[in-house]
Amino acid sequence: MNKKALLQLIIAMAIFGSIGFFSRLTGLAALELIYVRAACASVFLLFVWFITGSHHQERWLKKELLLIALCGVSNLCNWIFLFKAFEVISITVAISLYHIGPILMLVVGAMIYREKLTRGIMLAMLACFIGTIFIMGTDVFSAEVPNWQGIIYGLLAAVFYAVTMLFGATFKQTSVYMTTLIQMVVAVVLLTPFIAFDAYNSLTQTQWFYALLTGIVHTGIVYLLLYTSIRQLSPTIVSFSVFVDPAVAILLDIIITGFMPSSYQIIGIGAIFVGLLYSLFPRYQLKI
């Protein structure tokens, strides 16, 4: 296992776990926030692409560039549904639903890359999934329309997340800078006709700060770390590492908003970390 790549992935997932909190501090609706994120990330990535000298070694393969653009469309759908979920249900619930995506990625990735899924790995994934359910709590399954609407958004985000990650792992020739930049530009181009630009006029300096933060850190830097790491790690490791998100989300809920987790949610966090540790240390895995 590439330890550097694993560390990059865990850092990316930990940062991403805080995006729900910072997105609400921007005061922007879902589409307008995504647009700012993509635009800021595009400028940042273009700068990094040049400053690192990667533009001199770039390889332009038409087929891969087309796939990257399609991946950008999938990633945009992933963002839209995730931020729509943030608008109607709690961040903790939205992030937890979102992490059904890794299960889809694990199963489909195993079929595509012919990775053997042992019983132990499946049980560890089940532990992570049950952990997310415990973190969600029973209130999310109420029959109120806003909650069910948010659940659907969260599940759709999970599907598009899995598609994006499976696509992203196949890109080998194009640099991670250009891979991420193309996807951000695709998002900007597709969203432009639907953006209410007047929404930006009323933002305070503090709100602009958080908007820029989500663009540069939670988008530009996170996706650089993400695409660098997933090229060097197996779909199984990538799938498990993503479960860092809900644990980070609920811990931030506790620290920032004073949220008090129930005993079930504490068990859920523990189940996630047990599943993660099992997947990351294969030498200690039981022969099940």
Secondary structure, 3 states (H helix, E strand, C coil): CCHHHHHHHHHHHHHHCCHHHHHHHCCCCHHHHHHHHHHHHHHHHHHHHHHCCHHHHCCCCHHHHHHHHHHHHHHHHHHHHHHHHHHHCCHHHHHHHHCCHHHHHHHHHHHHHCCCCCHHHHHHHHHHHHHHHHHHCHHHHCCCHHHHHHHHHHHHHHHHHHHHHHHHCCCCCCCHHHHHHHHHHHHHHHHHHHCCHHHHCCCCHHHHHHHHHHHHHHHHHHHHHHHHHHCCCCHHHHHHHCCHHHHHHHHHHHHHHCCCCCHHHHHHHHHHHHHHHHHHCHHHCCCC
